[in-house]
């Protein structure tokens, strides 16, 4: 691996870490989690984020499970499982379908109707919080764009339910995940899993530690180790000895792994072209900008995780260049720039002062 990654490789990784699909998926998850949390606080028990998109599509006339699957952009099996959970919780019940005796219609119970009323009220509060972050005009335009994308890509006609914005985004997020997986597989990556993103999304030219990946994703070291093992078997990553600690190893992308990243970045572009074809460029740009702002302001778990990931990547980069500086300086200059504590080196107070006063020139 070269001492300094190429600018092209760094640009590809930056695009992989920051793109519309990631922001859309994160915001959709955040809004659903926030809405569910508010509903749980309002004494509606047993709810999960996956329940809200289903409930949003059931009006007074009820709905069939197969239609709910289409409108939510999920498989009939997944919709059936969610419907069963909501029925057990007492929010839905089944009745014969007058148009098809072989089918059942799902209708809201009194408890389900009360939940939907509260969800509409609480969604309005969340909308006010969003408007405070991005502006009411931007929020309204984002709502219109998400509704148009939903109608063109997933199901004709407007989404049901009074809290449609979060559910439009939820369906679009599912569409993005499925579309990107299909595009990656069409590029030859046939054995990909959604769980792989917990490692790949945080890939760094300077390697990643298992402990850091577990911390970023808020999962156990064992869970990350299993994902890394699968990625190793597929040839996407490899372990190398950690130069800072011989007792541990770091996870690096292989050339094949970087090819996956490049293919994924190309597929982000393919998906965004579909969005541009529906919204047109200017509306798409505003949609993407608003989602990025929402991601930064409201997707708290992901924002913290991405902040931590950025900190880890930045720390690794700084350490790498500090080591290069130490190797290239004379003993006299090392004495000015560094202090030694046992077998560890740190920047001296003089070096930190110089860094704080440093002005860098950048290209426009």
Buried (B, 14 or more C-beta within 10 A) or exposed (E): EEEEBEEEBEEBBEBBBEBBBBBBBBBBBBBBBBBBEBBEEEEBEEBBBBBBBBBBBBEEEBBBBEBBBBBBBBEEEBBBEBBEBBBEBBBBBBEEBEEEEEBBBBBBBEBBBBBBEBBBEBBEEBBEEBBEBBEEEBBEBBBEBBBBBBBBBBBEEEBBBEBBBBBBBBBBBBBBBBBBBEBBEEBEBEEBEEBBBBBBBBBBBBBBBBEBBBBBBEBEEEBBBEBBEBBBEBEBBBBEEEEEEEEEBBBBBBEEBBBBBBBBBBBBEEBBEBBBEBBEEEBBEBBBBBBBBBBBBBBEEBBEBBEBBEEBBEEBBEEBEBBEBBEEBEEEEBEEBBBEEEEEBEBBEEBEEEEEEEEEEEEE
